[in-house]
Amino acid sequence: MARIKHPANRKGNSRKSGSRGESSASPARSARPGGSPNTAGTSGTQRQAKKRRYKPGTVALREIRHFQKTWTLLIPIAPFVRVVKQITFQFSPDVNRWTAEALVALQE
């Protein structure tokens, strides 16, 4: 059986093309463009821009990337390295080498 194409559904425009003639002749539609005094003042205050809604997890990933780039250390690097080497020397004078990655991992 052959597949058929379905026309796209438009969300905001639910009017049919055949009802255009009727809507332009109706008095309720013709009164709208001029605007009544009651609706003109309230439409500006009620109508707000719809807040952007992201897919689940998108904002979390963006925040993770942001905080990975902008983290700050509680203790500056040089004094921290000096203290770590001093403590290491107190416990074991033979071990005096630290890799930079190990010191960063300790400091985080």
FINU-672771 format. One line per field, with one value per atom (N, C-alpha, C, CB): residue number from 0; x, y, z; residue in three letters; atom name. Coordinates in pm, 1 decimal. Glycine has a CB too. Example, Ala and Ser with C-alpha at 12.3 -4.5 7.8 and 13.67 -1.06 7.14 Angstrom:
! residues 2
resi: c(0:0:0:0:1:1:1:1)
x: c(1319.0:1230.0:1320.0:1130.8:1285.0:1367.0:1290.0:1408.4)
y: c(-569.0:-450.0:-330.0:-447.3:-225.0:-106.0:3.0:-59.8)
z: c(780.0:780.0:780.0:904.6:708.0:714.0:787.0:572.5)
resn: c(Ala:Ala:Ala:Ala:Ser:Ser:Ser:Ser)
name: c(N:CA:C:CB:N:CA:C:CB)
! end
This chain:
! residues 108
resi: c(0:0:0:0:1:1:1:1:2:2:2:2:3:3:3:3:4:4:4:4:5:5:5:5:6:6:6:6:7:7:7:7:8:8:8:8:9:9:9:9:10:10:10:10:11:11:11:11:12:12:12:12:13:13:13:13:14:14:14:14:15:15:15:15:16:16:16:16:17:17:17:17:18:18:18:18:19:19:19:19:20:20:20:20:21:21:21:21:22:22:22:22:23:23:23:23:24:24:24:24:25:25:25:25:26:26:26:26:27:27:27:27:28:28:28:28:29:29:29:29:30:30:30:30:31:31:31:31:32:32:32:32:33:33:33:33:34:34:34:34:35:35:35:35:36:36:36:36:37:37:37:37:38:38:38:38:39:39:39:39:40:40:40:40:41:41:41:41:42:42:42:42:43:43:43:43:44:44:44:44:45:45:45:45:46:46:46:46:47:47:47:47:48:48:48:48:49:49:49:49:50:50:50:50:51:51:51:51:52:52:52:52:53:53:53:53:54:54:54:54:55:55:55:55:56:56:56:56:57:57:57:57:58:58:58:58:59:59:59:59:60:60:60:60:61:61:61:61:62:62:62:62:63:63:63:63:64:64:64:64:65:65:65:65:66:66:66:66:67:67:67:67:68:68:68:68:69:69:69:69:70:70:70:70:71:71:71:71:72:72:72:72:73:73:73:73:74:74:74:74:75:75:75:75:76:76:76:76:77:77:77:77:78:78:78:78:79:79:79:79:80:80:80:80:81:81:81:81:82:82:82:82:83:83:83:83:84:84:84:84:85:85:85:85:86:86:86:86:87:87:87:87:88:88:88:88:89:89:89:89:90:90:90:90:91:91:91:91:92:92:92:92:93:93:93:93:94:94:94:94:95:95:95:95:96:96:96:96:97:97:97:97:98:98:98:98:99:99:99:99:100:100:100:100:101:101:101:101:102:102:102:102:103:103:103:103:104:104:104:104:105:105:105:105:106:106:106:106:107:107:107:107)
x: c(83.8:0.0:89.2:-95.9:56.2:137.9:113.8:108.8:218.4:205.1:159.6:339.0:86.1:40.0:100.5:-114.7:110.5:164.8:51.3:242.1:75.9:-22.7:21.1:-39.4:-72.2:-33.8:12.4:-152.3:100.5:154.5:46.7:274.7:44.7:-49.7:11.5:-87.4:-63.0:-15.3:-76.7:-49.5:7.2:-39.9:-122.3:78.0:-72.2:-137.5:-258.6:-40.4:-264.5:-369.8:-466.0:-311.4:-578.0:-672.7:-791.0:-722.1:-793.3:-905.3:-893.4:-911.2:-1005.3:-1009.8:-1011.8:-1133.5:-969.4:-966.4:-1107.0:-888.1:-1206.5:-1343.0:-1412.4:-1422.2:-1368.1:-1436.3:-1384.0:-1421.7:-1297.1:-1243.5:-1351.4:-1131.4:-1438.5:-1543.2:-1638.4:-1619.2:-1668.9:-1761.0:-1698.3:-1803.9:-1572.0:-1510.9:-1493.4:-1376.9:-1468.8:-1451.5:-1584.2:-1387.7:-1696.3:-1826.7:-1882.9:-1923.2:-1832.2:-1888.9:-1854.7:-1837.7:-1949.0:-1923.5:-1820.1:-2052.2:-1808.2:-1711.6:-1569.0:-1730.3:-1542.1:-1408.5:-1377.3:-1395.1:-1475.9:-1449.6:-1428.2:-1564.5:-1483.4:-1465.9:-1328.1:-1575.0:-1261.5:-1134.3:-1021.2:-1095.1:-1001.4:-888.6:-893.8:-883.7:-1014.0:-1025.3:-992.2:-1165.1:-1034.9:-1005.5:-1101.1:-864.0:-1153.6:-1238.7:-1150.0:-1344.9:-1196.9:-1112.0:-1075.7:-1180.9:-1158.9:-1128.8:-1013.4:-1252.4:-1013.8:-911.3:-780.8:-960.7:-783.5:-660.9:-562.7:-693.6:-610.7:-521.7:-470.0:-592.4:-549.5:-509.2:-423.5:-630.3:-433.6:-358.9:-208.7:-402.8:-165.7:-23.3:35.9:0.3:-42.2:11.9:4.1:-61.1:-98.0:-113.0:-19.4:-256.4:1.8:78.9:227.6:45.6:293.4:437.4:499.9:472.9:627.2:696.9:705.2:838.7:678.4:682.8:828.0:615.6:854.7:990.4:1038.3:998.1:1163.9:1221.5:1231.7:1360.3:1183.4:1186.2:1282.9:1042.9:1389.4:1488.6:1454.8:1629.7:1512.1:1491.5:1553.7:1552.3:1503.2:1559.0:1707.5:1482.1:1786.2:1929.5:2014.0:1955.0:1954.9:2032.9:2090.5:1946.8:2009.1:2054.9:2157.6:1935.4:2136.5:2231.8:2368.7:2179.5:2370.3:2498.2:2565.4:2477.5:2485.7:2541.6:2602.3:2433.4:2534.1:2586.8:2713.9:2481.7:2718.6:2838.9:2957.0:2816.6:2936.1:3045.0:3089.0:3001.2:2992.2:3024.1:3107.7:2895.2:3065.1:3135.7:3269.3:3049.1:3284.2:3414.6:3515.9:3403.1:3469.0:3559.6:3592.3:3499.1:3499.1:3512.6:3532.6:3392.3:3589.2:3607.5:3726.2:3628.1:3717.0:3825.4:3868.2:3781.7:3995.7:4051.0:4044.4:4196.4:4024.2:4019.3:4157.9:3961.5:4259.8:4398.4:4473.6:4466.0:4553.5:4632.0:4726.1:4713.4:4762.3:4835.5:4972.4:4853.8:5051.7:5188.9:5194.2:5260.8:5118.0:5122.8:5072.3:5041.5:4971.8:4919.2:5025.2:4794.7:5098.5:5203.2:5311.8:5264.7:5348.9:5450.3:5406.0:5482.2:5280.4:5229.3:5224.5:5089.2:5180.3:5172.8:5312.0:5107.4:5409.6:5545.8:5604.6:5636.3:5570.6:5618.6:5559.4:5584.0:5430.3:5365.1:5418.0:5211.7:5438.4:5492.1:5631.6:5496.1:5713.4:5849.7:5848.2:5929.3:5749.6:5740.7:5711.1:5632.5:5624.5:5587.6:5688.0:5450.5:5741.4:5835.0:5937.5:5760.0:6058.0:6160.2:6205.8:6279.7:6182.7:6227.0:6138.4:6228.8:6009.6:5916.5:5910.7:5773.3:5960.7:5958.6:5910.5:6096.3:5859.1:5813.9:5662.9:5883.3:5600.8:5456.7:5435.5:5379.9:5342.6:5306.8:5208.8:5244.9:5205.8:5116.9:4970.7:5142.3:4938.6:4800.1:4755.3:4785.5:4847.0:4812.8:4786.9:4925.0:4867.6:4847.4:4716.1:4964.8:4683.3:4556.3:4439.0:4548.9:4450.7:4343.3:4324.4:4373.3:4434.2:4423.8:4358.4:4562.7:4395.1:4347.5:4199.9:4429.5:4152.5:4010.7:3926.4:3980.4)
y: c(-116.8:0.0:124.4:-0.9:219.2:339.1:435.9:407.8:505.1:605.2:737.3:623.3:812.8:942.3:1052.4:950.6:1169.8:1283.5:1357.0:1378.7:1395.4:1472.2:1618.6:1416.8:1710.2:1852.0:1889.4:1942.5:1986.8:2028.7:2096.7:2122.8:2068.5:2133.6:2263.2:2040.9:2370.8:2498.9:2523.5:2613.9:2557.7:2569.8:2696.3:2568.5:2811.2:2937.1:2967.2:3047.7:2917.4:2954.6:2837.9:2996.4:2841.5:2730.7:2759.7:2698.5:2875.9:2909.2:2833.3:3061.0:2798.2:2734.3:2842.0:2641.0:2808.9:2907.0:2946.0:2852.8:2860.3:2890.2:2985.9:2763.5:2999.6:3084.7:3227.7:3026.7:3263.0:3398.5:3500.9:3407.2:3468.9:3561.9:3589.1:3508.9:3489.6:3507.6:3592.1:3372.2:3570.2:3640.0:3788.6:3577.6:3826.8:3968.4:4042.4:3986.6:3972.7:4036.8:4045.3:3962.1:3967.2:3967.1:4097.1:3846.0:4152.6:4279.4:4267.4:4333.5:4149.7:4134.0:4147.2:3998.3:4093.5:4102.5:4244.8:4006.3:4314.4:4448.2:4547.8:4494.2:4520.4:4611.2:4594.8:4587.4:4485.6:4457.6:4551.3:4316.0:4578.1:4662.7:4801.7:4676.2:4859.7:4989.8:4978.9:5047.5:4871.2:4845.8:4918.6:4886.0:4848.1:4911.7:4965.9:4811.9:5064.3:5121.5:5021.4:5239.8:4921.2:4824.0:4732.8:4740.5:4683.2:4587.3:4655.0:4504.7:4780.6:4846.3:4865.0:4981.9:4900.1:4924.0:4795.8:5005.2:4689.9:4567.7:4477.8:4492.5:4490.8:4398.3:4421.1:4413.3:4544.1:4572.9:4517.8:4721.4:4517.1:4469.8:4318.7:4534.5:4256.9:4112.2:4039.1:4071.7:4092.2:4023.7:4037.8:4079.7:3927.1:3927.0:3828.7:3890.4:3848.6:3756.3:3619.5:3809.1:3515.7:3380.3:3342.5:3278.7:3289.7:3253.9:3134.8:3222.0:3141.3:3036.3:2908.1:3077.8:2797.8:2668.0:2577.5:2603.6:2535.5:2447.5:2301.9:2481.1:2213.5:2070.3:2030.4:1986.4:1924.1:1882.3:1848.4:1761.5:1905.4:1877.7:1980.6:1745.2:2061.4:2158.4:2265.7:2222.5:2317.3:2421.8:2364.6:2483.1:2241.5:2178.8:2163.5:2041.4:2120.4:2106.0:2241.4:2037.7:2344.3:2478.0:2527.1:2576.0:2501.4:2542.4:2466.1:2521.7:2337.0:2257.3:2315.1:2108.4:2345.6:2403.5:2537.9:2421.0:2618.3:2750.0:2737.0:2828.4:2650.8:2639.9:2567.7:2567.9:2482.4:2420.3:2524.0:2305.8:2624.5:2727.5:2832.1:2795.1:2858.2:2974.7:2940.9:3060.8:2826.6:2793.3:2870.4:2641.0:2905.4:2975.6:2893.1:3119.7:2897.4:2818.4:2897.6:2777.0:2827.0:2892.7:2940.6:2797.6:2859.7:2894.3:2909.1:2784.4:3013.8:3027.0:2907.3:3157.5:2883.2:2760.9:2752.7:2754.2:2859.7:2853.4:2825.1:2984.1:2895.9:2862.6:2722.1:2962.5:2677.0:2542.4:2437.4:2518.5:2456.0:2360.0:2356.1:2397.2:2474.1:2478.7:2403.3:2622.9:2420.8:2353.8:2202.9:2407.0:2159.6:2015.5:1953.9:1989.6:2020.6:1966.1:1965.2:2047.7:2066.1:2071.1:1957.7:2206.1:1933.4:1824.6:1689.3:1830.7:1675.4:1550.1:1523.7:1553.8:1627.7:1611.8:1571.6:1742.0:1621.7:1585.3:1436.6:1668.5:1382.6:1241.3:1148.2:1217.8:1189.2:1102.6:1189.3:1009.6:1202.2:1285.4:1231.1:1298.7:1101.4:1043.3:1086.1:891.3:1107.1:1143.9:1295.4:1083.9:1349.0:1494.2:1539.3:1549.8:1447.3:1484.3:1470.2:1397.5:1571.4:1571.1:1611.2:1667.6:1544.5:1588.8:1705.3:1471.5:1787.8:1904.0:1860.9:1991.5:1752.8:1703.9:1657.2:1589.4:1593.2:1545.0:1661.9:1455.7:1766.8:1883.4:1954.7:1980.8:1964.6:2027.6:1944.4:2044.8:1811.9:1724.0:1737.1:1577.8:1749.6:1769.8:1904.1:1761.9:2004.5:2138.7:2157.3:2240.5:2087.5:2099.8:2039.6:2032.3)
z: c(0.0:0.0:0.0:121.5:-82.0:-96.5:18.6:-229.8:56.7:162.0:100.8:238.6:179.3:130.3:215.6:131.6:156.5:229.5:299.0:134.9:422.2:496.9:498.5:642.1:483.6:489.0:630.1:445.6:638.0:767.4:849.6:748.7:978.6:1068.7:1118.8:1187.3:1106.8:1156.2:1292.1:1058.0:1388.8:1526.7:1548.8:1621.9:1509.5:1541.7:1455.8:1528.9:1333.9:1241.3:1226.0:1104.5:1297.5:1292.3:1201.4:1430.9:1134.1:1046.4:914.8:1020.4:859.0:728.0:620.6:715.2:499.5:392.2:348.4:273.9:364.6:323.8:418.7:313.4:540.7:637.7:636.2:776.4:543.9:539.6:506.8:437.7:415.3:376.6:490.7:257.8:569.6:680.8:791.4:736.1:821.9:934.2:905.8:967.6:780.9:751.5:757.5:614.5:735.8:738.5:879.9:648.9:972.9:1107.3:1179.7:1187.4:1257.2:1325.4:1437.2:1381.8:1499.6:1608.1:1555.9:1677.5:1438.2:1380.4:1335.6:1262.6:1281.1:1229.9:1343.6:1140.8:1461.4:1574.3:1638.2:1678.5:1615.9:1680.6:1636.9:1653.1:1506.5:1468.8:1532.3:1319.2:1548.0:1612.6:1759.4:1594.3:1820.5:1960.8:2052.8:1992.4:2148.9:2248.5:2359.8:2304.7:2436.5:2541.4:2650.3:2603.7:2675.5:2780.6:2741.1:2812.4:2617.9:2577.0:2539.4:2460.8:2498.6:2454.1:2570.2:2390.3:2687.7:2801.1:2863.6:2905.4:2864.7:2933.0:2846.3:2978.8:2715.0:2629.6:2641.2:2484.0:2664.9:2676.7:2805.0:2669.7:2913.1:3039.8:3052.7:3154.7:2994.8:3005.8:2911.5:2977.8:2794.8:2691.7:2720.9:2551.6:2750.3:2772.0:2674.5:2919.7:2648.7:2559.7:2626.1:2524.4:2549.6:2603.8:2630.2:2506.8:2749.3:2787.2:2704.5:2937.7:2661.9:2578.1:2658.3:2523.9:2602.1:2670.2:2595.4:2677.7:2662.6:2601.9:2631.2:2653.2:2552.9:2575.4:2708.8:2459.2:2770.6:2899.6:2888.1:2954.1:2977.6:2980.0:2908.0:2920.7:2820.2:2744.1:2835.6:2635.1:2924.2:3016.1:3113.4:3093.4:3157.6:3249.4:3183.5:3295.7:3058.5:2988.3:2969.1:2852.4:2938.6:2922.6:3054.2:2873.6:3166.7:3296.5:3331.8:3404.9:3298.7:3325.4:3248.4:3286.6:3119.7:3040.3:3098.2:2893.5:3140.0:3195.5:3322.9:3224.8:3414.9:3542.3:3528.5:3643.3:3427.6:3405.3:3357.5:3303.0:3285.4:3235.4:3341.8:3114.0:3433.0:3520.1:3667.5:3506.2:3700.1:3841.4:3897.1:3860.2:4025.1:4092.9:4213.9:4135.6:4243.1:4352.7:4483.0:4322.0:4593.2:4723.5:4766.8:4828.6:4737.6:4770.8:4638.4:4864.5:4622.1:4498.6:4478.4:4501.4:4355.0:4318.8:4387.4:4167.0:4379.4:4431.7:4582.5:4402.3:4665.9:4809.1:4839.0:4888.1:4763.5:4785.4:4755.1:4698.9:4646.8:4608.5:4715.7:4470.4:4768.0:4873.6:4998.3:4909.4:5037.7:5157.6:5136.4:5194.2:5017.7:4989.5:4994.4:4851.4:4935.1:4935.6:5077.0:4841.4:5155.3:5293.5:5376.4:5357.2:5362.6:5436.7:5390.3:5418.9:5260.2:5207.1:5263.0:5053.1:5271.3:5323.6:5471.0:5305.6:5547.1:5688.9:5706.5:5758.3:5620.7:5634.0:5567.8:5574.5:5453.6:5382.2:5309.5:5282.0:5363.8:5299.0:5163.5:5389.9:5138.8:5011.9:4894.8:5022.1:4921.4:4813.4:4804.6:4837.8:4693.1:4677.9:4539.7:4703.8:4461.7:4327.4:4317.0:4220.5:4262.8:4236.3:4091.4:4333.3:4025.0:3890.0:3901.3:3806.2:3798.7:3799.2:3803.5:3675.7:3732.4:3730.0:3868.1:3629.1:3941.6:4075.5:4170.1:4131.0:4159.6:4245.5:4212.8:4231.0:4085.5:4045.5:4094.5:3891.7:4084.2:4131.3:4282.1:4094.4:4356.7:4501.6:4534.8:4566.5:4458.7:4489.5:4456.3:4414.7:4355.7:4320.1:4428.6:4185.5)
resn: c(Met:Met:Met:Met:Ala:Ala:Ala:Ala:Arg:Arg:Arg:Arg:Ile:Ile:Ile:Ile:Lys:Lys:Lys:Lys:His:His:His:His:Pro:Pro:Pro:Pro:Ala:Ala:Ala:Ala:Asn:Asn:Asn:Asn:Arg:Arg:Arg:Arg:Lys:Lys:Lys:Lys:Gly:Gly:Gly:Gly:Asn:Asn:Asn:Asn:Ser:Ser:Ser:Ser:Arg:Arg:Arg:Arg:Lys:Lys:Lys:Lys:Ser:Ser:Ser:Ser:Gly:Gly:Gly:Gly:Ser:Ser:Ser:Ser:Arg:Arg:Arg:Arg:Gly:Gly:Gly:Gly:Glu:Glu:Glu:Glu:Ser:Ser:Ser:Ser:Ser:Ser:Ser:Ser:Ala:Ala:Ala:Ala:Ser:Ser:Ser:Ser:Pro:Pro:Pro:Pro:Ala:Ala:Ala:Ala:Arg:Arg:Arg:Arg:Ser:Ser:Ser:Ser:Ala:Ala:Ala:Ala:Arg:Arg:Arg:Arg:Pro:Pro:Pro:Pro:Gly:Gly:Gly:Gly:Gly:Gly:Gly:Gly:Ser:Ser:Ser:Ser:Pro:Pro:Pro:Pro:Asn:Asn:Asn:Asn:Thr:Thr:Thr:Thr:Ala:Ala:Ala:Ala:Gly:Gly:Gly:Gly:Thr:Thr:Thr:Thr:Ser:Ser:Ser:Ser:Gly:Gly:Gly:Gly:Thr:Thr:Thr:Thr:Gln:Gln:Gln:Gln:Arg:Arg:Arg:Arg:Gln:Gln:Gln:Gln:Ala:Ala:Ala:Ala:Lys:Lys:Lys:Lys:Lys:Lys:Lys:Lys:Arg:Arg:Arg:Arg:Arg:Arg:Arg:Arg:Tyr:Tyr:Tyr:Tyr:Lys:Lys:Lys:Lys:Pro:Pro:Pro:Pro:Gly:Gly:Gly:Gly:Thr:Thr:Thr:Thr:Val:Val:Val:Val:Ala:Ala:Ala:Ala:Leu:Leu:Leu:Leu:Arg:Arg:Arg:Arg:Glu:Glu:Glu:Glu:Ile:Ile:Ile:Ile:Arg:Arg:Arg:Arg:His:His:His:His:Phe:Phe:Phe:Phe:Gln:Gln:Gln:Gln:Lys:Lys:Lys:Lys:Thr:Thr:Thr:Thr:Trp:Trp:Trp:Trp:Thr:Thr:Thr:Thr:Leu:Leu:Leu:Leu:Leu:Leu:Leu:Leu:Ile:Ile:Ile:Ile:Pro:Pro:Pro:Pro:Ile:Ile:Ile:Ile:Ala:Ala:Ala:Ala:Pro:Pro:Pro:Pro:Phe:Phe:Phe:Phe:Val:Val:Val:Val:Arg:Arg:Arg:Arg:Val:Val:Val:Val:Val:Val:Val:Val:Lys:Lys:Lys:Lys:Gln:Gln:Gln:Gln:Ile:Ile:Ile:Ile:Thr:Thr:Thr:Thr:Phe:Phe:Phe:Phe:Gln:Gln:Gln:Gln:Phe:Phe:Phe:Phe:Ser:Ser:Ser:Ser:Pro:Pro:Pro:Pro:Asp:Asp:Asp:Asp:Val:Val:Val:Val:Asn:Asn:Asn:Asn:Arg:Arg:Arg:Arg:Trp:Trp:Trp:Trp:Thr:Thr:Thr:Thr:Ala:Ala:Ala:Ala:Glu:Glu:Glu:Glu:Ala:Ala:Ala:Ala:Leu:Leu:Leu:Leu:Val:Val:Val:Val:Ala:Ala:Ala:Ala:Leu:Leu:Leu:Leu:Gln:Gln:Gln:Gln:Glu:Glu:Glu:Glu)
name: c(N:CA:C:CB:N:CA:C:CB:N:CA:C:CB:N:CA:C:CB:N:CA:C:CB:N:CA:C:CB:N:CA:C:CB:N:CA:C:CB:N:CA:C:CB:N:CA:C:CB:N:CA:C:CB:N:CA:C:CB:N:CA:C:CB:N:CA:C:CB:N:CA:C:CB:N:CA:C:CB:N:CA:C:CB:N:CA:C:CB:N:CA:C:CB:N:CA:C:CB:N:CA:C:CB:N:CA:C:CB:N:CA:C:CB:N:CA:C:CB:N:CA:C:CB:N:CA:C:CB:N:CA:C:CB:N:CA:C:CB:N:CA:C:CB:N:CA:C:CB:N:CA:C:CB:N:CA:C:CB:N:CA:C:CB:N:CA:C:CB:N:CA:C:CB:N:CA:C:CB:N:CA:C:CB:N:CA:C:CB:N:CA:C:CB:N:CA:C:CB:N:CA:C:CB:N:CA:C:CB:N:CA:C:CB:N:CA:C:CB:N:CA:C:CB:N:CA:C:CB:N:CA:C:CB:N:CA:C:CB:N:CA:C:CB:N:CA:C:CB:N:CA:C:CB:N:CA:C:CB:N:CA:C:CB:N:CA:C:CB:N:CA:C:CB:N:CA:C:CB:N:CA:C:CB:N:CA:C:CB:N:CA:C:CB:N:CA:C:CB:N:CA:C:CB:N:CA:C:CB:N:CA:C:CB:N:CA:C:CB:N:CA:C:CB:N:CA:C:CB:N:CA:C:CB:N:CA:C:CB:N:CA:C:CB:N:CA:C:CB:N:CA:C:CB:N:CA:C:CB:N:CA:C:CB:N:CA:C:CB:N:CA:C:CB:N:CA:C:CB:N:CA:C:CB:N:CA:C:CB:N:CA:C:CB:N:CA:C:CB:N:CA:C:CB:N:CA:C:CB:N:CA:C:CB:N:CA:C:CB:N:CA:C:CB:N:CA:C:CB:N:CA:C:CB:N:CA:C:CB:N:CA:C:CB:N:CA:C:CB:N:CA:C:CB:N:CA:C:CB:N:CA:C:CB:N:CA:C:CB:N:CA:C:CB:N:CA:C:CB:N:CA:C:CB:N:CA:C:CB:N:CA:C:CB:N:CA:C:CB:N:CA:C:CB:N:CA:C:CB:N:CA:C:CB:N:CA:C:CB:N:CA:C:CB:N:CA:C:CB:N:CA:C:CB:N:CA:C:CB)
! end
